[in-house]
Amino acid sequence: MRVLILSLLVVMISTGCNSTQGGAYRHVVLFKFKADASEEQVRQIENDFSALKDKIDLVQDYEWGTNISPEGLDNGYTHCFFVTFKHKADLEAYLPHPEHKAFIDKLLPILDEATVIDYIAK
């Protein structure tokens, strides 16, 4: 039994399954667009953000949606984007990536506010 437990520990450590490594890195982004942003401009941002997952191979998973909460606590934020990275280093490389920077340059003219939260999944 002791040999089995030691063997399992060796496998867990060698494959990175230990408690100090943590889970996936999540990058949550909320957008509030300017009042004069057209539906076409917003749709283009939606498409451009979605395209990043195919342009930047560091992205492990991606999803997005628009606010449908009946609570009225959105403070004008309409869009939520959820990007998953395998490692902290991947998120750190994604942020200054030229494709991400080009996306931000397109976004800024119609963006009123953004909120970003990064966390390690537990």
Phi, psi and omega in degrees: 000318180298321179297319179297315179296315178298320178297317178297318178298317178299316179297315181298316180292318183289336179262003177085013181267064177236161188291341181279342183283324180081182183266197180295155177266126181253140179235105183255127185233128177245136180241140167240119183271155176298150182300330182267007176290130181282160176301323179295318179296316179296317179299322179295320177296317177304313181293318181293321178295316179299325182291339181300327181297333178270342181266336183237105187288358176287340181286120180274322182206157184205139171206162178204166177190172177253154184297131175230013183292134176276358187284339180072027181251018186280348181053031177089357178284131185247337188235138175235128178240136187231111184243133181247136177237151181286322185226158176303319180299327178294316176298317180295329177280331180294316186303313179270004182303138182304324179292322178292318179297321178295321177298314180301319179299324177287325184288316191307320181298337181246003182272129174273306179212157174222150171233134180232131175231126174248139178209163176262125181297139178244000000 
